[in-house]
């Protein structure tokens, strides 16, 4: 029962190792993390573009207002200059004329400062009318500079003609030029506003595109997550079914093992009763007959019969012990045990069994020797009982850190997809318990090949690799 519990526990561990669920955190983290990174990047880019548009709009409006203020100051200077000149021409005393001259000088400086300020932020369309305005203003102030140098008699004589014939037309011309510049400035503002509107439309399109991509990414991620979750659910259901089936197989295996154990005990009891028991009973009867014999020759005959029965009994007990576990496996090693088993099977079944094994196979650990012997025993028994084979070939070879076993027969074969007997399960468990691999290749009518590979930590150094081949039949 301890072996059964160990077997069942080992099978459950193997099933758990094969069907350990994969963690979905990596897929979900990459999906949601990528979507969040995209949203953050899109929001950051949108804020940068929005700040740029706002900064451009603010700069444009400040430039427009600055040019408009400078242009208004130029206009005001032109209007005030006419008033100051008029007051200068009509001033009756020299002190009042000097005050008007000082005002005109201050106004000229302010007007030229406004011209310089406006000239720093010119649009290409404003350059020509601005240069024309500047030349007119320069000529206008040169005329005014000559006017303020007049004597009182010249002012009295020329003031009316100067005012109406030269000052007013020049001022009107300059104001018209200023109006054209204002119109150009306004058109520049309109173009800038159109550019801002285009930038706003681009920003709106960018936001819509970002929203569409984010929505599409979210939908794709949601679909992937749903599909992944459904796949996990199906996989969980499948694993639960496999687990339930595995538990059912374990229960069936447990029952099969118990039946096999009872069958083996029954066979052993039958052998002991039928063979050994009858032999011992015959020995007792012969001993009684010898004790009752009246002559020495008759007693000697009974003693010879007792000796023969005792020898037969010893052989029967030895055969039973060897069937359970051959002592030569512990006393002489794996290769002699395989050869003995081949001879015994050949005697009982008529199989032609060929054993080929390396010398170093005898230096394997006890668990490996027992595993290989039981695999060969089970495979040869299957070849004799089920496959009805005529020839069986057994090979045991080793490489550094590995041992290979193959058992090939020419029997009827079977379908490995549907035939999973207790013997095959036992072979798989023995190999897997030692960390090895078992492969069974069989086809109907083409025989069976059983291959096993067992890892070995280290083999005894210095052993040769000479192989002994025995043919028994």
Helices and strands as residue ranges (DSSP letters): H 2-18, H 25-90, H 94-119, G 124-126, H 127-147, H 152-162, I 163-167, H 168-271, I 272-277, H 278-292, H 296-324, H 327-331, H 334-349, E 352-358, G 359-363, H 366-385, E 391-399, E 402-409, H 422-433, E 437-442, E 448-455, E 467-472
